[in-house]
Amino acid sequence: MPASLKKEVDSYVKEGQYSSVSEFFRDILRTWKRNNLLSELRASQNDFEKGKYKVLKSFKDLR
């Protein structure tokens, strides 16, 4: 990691925003995953609104 980024992360930890560097990166990863999921859901919603969907007759159709 570049020194400037490490310094910034360390300052967040020192200020008490995070209890450790690991916690900072776990939070960043969770946020990234949440944003990706939200993007996928929005894309699916747009497809649905455009009539691009599949009617499921059973849970087996999910596969």
DSSP file (Angstrom, degrees, kcal/mol; ACC not computed):
  #  RESIDUE AA STRUCTURE BP1 BP2  ACC     N-H-->O    O-->H-N    N-H-->O    O-->H-N    TCO  KAPPA ALPHA  PHI   PSI    X-CA   Y-CA   Z-CA
    1    1 A M              0   0    0      0, 0.0     5,-0.0     0, 0.0     0, 0.0   0.000 360.0 360.0 360.0 139.3    0.0    0.0    0.0
    2    2 A P     >  -     0   0    0      0, 0.0     4,-2.4     0, 0.0     3,-0.4  -0.288 360.0-119.6 -61.2 147.5    1.4    3.5   -0.8
    3    3 A A  H  > S+     0   0    0      1,-0.2     4,-2.5     2,-0.2     5,-0.2   0.859 112.6  56.0 -57.7 -37.8    2.7    5.3    2.2
    4    4 A S  H  > S+     0   0    0      1,-0.2     4,-1.8     2,-0.2    -1,-0.2   0.891 109.1  46.2 -64.8 -38.2    0.2    8.2    1.8
    5    5 A L  H  > S+     0   0    0     -3,-0.4     4,-2.6     2,-0.2     5,-0.2   0.910 111.7  51.2 -69.8 -42.0   -2.7    5.7    1.9
    6    6 A K  H  X S+     0   0    0     -4,-2.4     4,-2.9     1,-0.2    -2,-0.2   0.908 109.4  51.4 -60.0 -41.9   -1.3    3.9    5.0
    7    7 A K  H  X S+     0   0    0     -4,-2.5     4,-1.8    -5,-0.2    -1,-0.2   0.903 110.7  48.3 -62.1 -41.3   -0.8    7.3    6.7
    8    8 A E  H  X S+     0   0    0     -4,-1.8     4,-1.7     2,-0.2    -2,-0.2   0.926 113.1  46.6 -65.8 -45.0   -4.5    8.2    6.0
    9    9 A V  H  X S+     0   0    0     -4,-2.6     4,-1.9     1,-0.2    -2,-0.2   0.929 111.3  52.4 -62.7 -45.2   -5.8    4.8    7.3
   10   10 A D  H  X S+     0   0    0     -4,-2.9     4,-2.8     1,-0.2    -1,-0.2   0.860 106.0  54.5 -59.4 -35.8   -3.6    5.1   10.4
   11   11 A S  H  X S+     0   0    0     -4,-1.8     4,-2.4     2,-0.2    -1,-0.2   0.887 105.5  52.5 -67.8 -37.3   -5.0    8.5   11.1
   12   12 A Y  H  <>S+     0   0    0     -4,-1.7     5,-1.9     2,-0.2     6,-0.9   0.910 112.7  45.5 -61.7 -40.7   -8.6    7.2   11.0
   13   13 A V  H ><5S+     0   0    0     -4,-1.9     3,-1.1     4,-0.2    -2,-0.2   0.929 112.8  49.6 -67.6 -45.1   -7.6    4.5   13.5
   14   14 A K  H 3<5S+     0   0    0     -4,-2.8    -2,-0.2     1,-0.3    -1,-0.2   0.866 107.5  54.5 -62.6 -37.4   -5.8    7.0   15.7
   15   15 A E  T 3<5S-     0   0    0     -4,-2.4    -1,-0.3    -5,-0.2    -2,-0.2   0.611 117.9-114.0 -72.8 -11.5   -8.8    9.4   15.6
   16   16 A G  T < 5S+     0   0    0     -3,-1.1    -3,-0.2    -4,-0.5    -2,-0.1   0.535  83.5 122.5  91.6   7.0  -10.9    6.5   16.9
   17   17 A Q  S   <S+     0   0    0     -5,-1.9     2,-0.3    -6,-0.2    -4,-0.2   0.820  86.5  19.8 -69.6 -28.0  -13.1    6.1   13.8
   18   18 A Y  S    S-     0   0    0     -6,-0.9    -2,-0.3    -5,-0.1    -1,-0.2  -0.979  70.6-139.2-136.9 148.9  -11.9    2.5   13.6
   19   19 A S  S    S+     0   0    0     -2,-0.3     2,-0.3     1,-0.2     3,-0.1   0.697  85.2   0.6 -82.7 -17.9  -10.4    0.4   16.3
   20   20 A S  S  > S-     0   0    0      1,-0.1     4,-1.8    -4,-0.0    -1,-0.2  -0.980  71.4-105.9-159.2 166.0   -7.8   -1.2   13.9
   21   21 A V  H  > S+     0   0    0     -2,-0.3     4,-2.2     1,-0.2     5,-0.2   0.886 120.6  55.9 -63.6 -38.9   -6.5   -1.1   10.4
   22   22 A S  H  > S+     0   0    0      1,-0.2     4,-2.5     2,-0.2    -1,-0.2   0.910 105.0  51.2 -59.9 -42.9   -8.2   -4.5    9.9
   23   23 A E  H  > S+     0   0    0      1,-0.2     4,-2.4     2,-0.2    -1,-0.2   0.900 107.6  54.2 -62.5 -39.7  -11.6   -3.1   11.0
   24   24 A F  H  X S+     0   0    0     -4,-1.8     4,-2.3     1,-0.2    -2,-0.2   0.949 111.9  42.9 -57.2 -50.7  -11.1   -0.2    8.4
   25   25 A F  H  X S+     0   0    0     -4,-2.2     4,-2.4     2,-0.2    -1,-0.2   0.836 111.6  53.8 -70.5 -32.4  -10.6   -2.6    5.6
   26   26 A R  H  X S+     0   0    0     -4,-2.5     4,-2.6     2,-0.2    -1,-0.2   0.915 110.4  48.2 -64.2 -41.2  -13.4   -5.0    6.7
   27   27 A D  H  X S+     0   0    0     -4,-2.4     4,-2.4     2,-0.2    -2,-0.2   0.914 111.2  49.9 -64.5 -42.5  -15.7   -2.0    6.7
   28   28 A I  H  X S+     0   0    0     -4,-2.3     4,-2.5     1,-0.2    -2,-0.2   0.913 111.8  48.6 -61.5 -43.0  -14.5   -0.9    3.2
   29   29 A L  H  X S+     0   0    0     -4,-2.4     4,-2.6     2,-0.2    -2,-0.2   0.911 111.0  49.3 -65.0 -43.1  -15.1   -4.4    1.9
   30   30 A R  H  X S+     0   0    0     -4,-2.6     4,-2.6     2,-0.2    -1,-0.2   0.919 112.6  48.4 -61.8 -42.4  -18.6   -4.6    3.4
   31   31 A T  H  X S+     0   0    0     -4,-2.4     4,-2.5     2,-0.2    -2,-0.2   0.913 111.4  49.9 -63.5 -43.1  -19.4   -1.3    1.8
   32   32 A W  H  X S+     0   0    0     -4,-2.5     4,-2.2     2,-0.2    -2,-0.2   0.918 112.5  47.0 -61.4 -44.9  -18.0   -2.3   -1.5
   33   33 A K  H  X S+     0   0    0     -4,-2.6     4,-2.5     2,-0.2    -2,-0.2   0.912 111.9  50.7 -63.4 -43.0  -20.1   -5.6   -1.5
   34   34 A R  H  X S+     0   0    0     -4,-2.6     4,-2.4     1,-0.2    -2,-0.2   0.910 110.7  48.9 -61.9 -43.0  -23.2   -3.7   -0.4
   35   35 A N  H  X S+     0   0    0     -4,-2.5     4,-2.2     2,-0.2    -1,-0.2   0.885 110.9  50.1 -65.5 -38.8  -22.8   -1.2   -3.3
   36   36 A N  H  X S+     0   0    0     -4,-2.2     4,-2.3     2,-0.2    -2,-0.2   0.916 111.4  48.6 -64.6 -42.8  -22.2   -4.0   -5.8
   37   37 A L  H  X S+     0   0    0     -4,-2.5     4,-2.5     1,-0.2    -2,-0.2   0.914 110.5  51.3 -63.1 -42.6  -25.4   -5.8   -4.6
   38   38 A L  H  X S+     0   0    0     -4,-2.4     4,-2.4     1,-0.2    -1,-0.2   0.902 109.3  50.6 -61.8 -41.1  -27.4   -2.6   -4.8
   39   39 A S  H  X S+     0   0    0     -4,-2.2     4,-2.3     2,-0.2    -1,-0.2   0.910 110.9  48.9 -62.3 -42.9  -26.1   -2.0   -8.4
   40   40 A E  H  X S+     0   0    0     -4,-2.3     4,-2.4     2,-0.2    -2,-0.2   0.899 111.1  50.0 -63.8 -41.0  -27.2   -5.6   -9.3
   41   41 A L  H  X S+     0   0    0     -4,-2.5     4,-2.5     2,-0.2    -2,-0.2   0.899 110.5  49.6 -65.4 -40.4  -30.6   -5.1   -7.8
   42   42 A R  H  X S+     0   0    0     -4,-2.4     4,-2.5     2,-0.2    -2,-0.2   0.906 110.8  49.8 -64.9 -40.7  -31.1   -1.8   -9.6
   43   43 A A  H  X S+     0   0    0     -4,-2.3     4,-2.4     2,-0.2    -2,-0.2   0.912 111.7  48.6 -63.4 -41.9  -30.1   -3.5  -12.9
   44   44 A S  H  X S+     0   0    0     -4,-2.4     4,-2.5     2,-0.2    -2,-0.2   0.892 110.5  51.2 -64.4 -39.5  -32.6   -6.3  -12.2
   45   45 A Q  H  X S+     0   0    0     -4,-2.5     4,-2.6     2,-0.2    -2,-0.2   0.914 109.9  49.5 -64.1 -42.5  -35.3   -3.8  -11.4
   46   46 A N  H  X S+     0   0    0     -4,-2.5     4,-1.4     2,-0.2    -2,-0.2   0.921 111.4  49.2 -62.1 -43.7  -34.7   -2.0  -14.6
   47   47 A D  H  <>S+     0   0    0     -4,-2.4     5,-3.0     1,-0.2     3,-0.3   0.919 111.2  50.2 -60.4 -43.6  -34.8   -5.3  -16.6
   48   48 A F  H ><5S+     0   0    0     -4,-2.5     3,-1.7     1,-0.2    -2,-0.2   0.918 108.6  51.4 -61.3 -44.4  -38.1   -6.2  -14.8
   49   49 A E  H 3<5S+     0   0    0     -4,-2.6    -1,-0.2     1,-0.3    -2,-0.2   0.776 107.9  53.4 -65.4 -25.2  -39.6   -2.8  -15.6
   50   50 A K  T 3<5S-     0   0    0     -4,-1.4    -1,-0.3    -3,-0.3    -2,-0.2   0.410 124.0-104.9 -87.7   1.4  -38.6   -3.3  -19.3
   51   51 A G  T < 5S+     0   0    0     -3,-1.7     2,-1.2    -4,-0.2    -3,-0.2   0.592  78.5 135.5  87.0  10.5  -40.4   -6.7  -19.3
   52   52 A K      < +     0   0    0     -5,-3.0     2,-0.3    -6,-0.2    -1,-0.2  -0.720  36.0 111.3 -94.1  88.1  -37.2   -8.8  -19.2
   53   53 A Y        -     0   0    0     -2,-1.2     2,-0.4    -5,-0.1    -9,-0.0  -0.964  59.0-125.2-151.6 167.2  -38.1  -11.4  -16.6
   54   54 A K        -     0   0    0     -2,-0.3     2,-0.5     7,-0.0    -2,-0.0  -0.967  21.9-130.5-120.1 130.9  -38.8  -15.1  -16.2
   55   55 A V        -     0   0    0     -2,-0.4     2,-0.5     2,-0.0    -2,-0.0  -0.699  24.4-144.9 -80.3 123.7  -41.9  -16.4  -14.6
   56   56 A L        -     0   0    0     -2,-0.5     3,-0.1     1,-0.1    -1,-0.0  -0.769  21.2-178.4 -93.3 131.5  -40.9  -19.0  -12.0
   57   57 A K  S    S-     0   0    0     -2,-0.5     2,-0.3     1,-0.3    -1,-0.1   0.634  73.6  -2.7 -99.2 -19.7  -43.2  -22.0  -11.6
   58   58 A S  S >  S-     0   0    0      1,-0.0     3,-1.5     0, 0.0    -1,-0.3  -0.966  79.1 -95.0-158.9 170.8  -41.2  -23.6   -8.8
   59   59 A F  G >  S+     0   0    0     -2,-0.3     3,-1.6     1,-0.3     4,-0.3   0.758 116.8  70.9 -64.6 -23.1  -38.0  -23.0   -6.8
   60   60 A K  G >  S+     0   0    0      1,-0.3     3,-1.3     2,-0.2    -1,-0.3   0.786  86.3  66.8 -62.7 -26.8  -36.2  -25.4   -9.3
   61   61 A D  G <  S+     0   0    0     -3,-1.5    -1,-0.3     1,-0.3    -2,-0.2   0.633  83.5  74.4 -69.9 -13.2  -36.5  -22.6  -11.9
   62   62 A L  G <         0   0    0     -3,-1.6    -1,-0.3     1,-0.3    -2,-0.2   0.714 360.0 360.0 -70.5 -19.9  -34.1  -20.5   -9.9
   63   63 A R    <         0   0    0     -3,-1.3    -1,-0.3    -4,-0.3    -2,-0.1   0.472 360.0 360.0 -78.9 360.0  -31.3  -22.7  -11.0
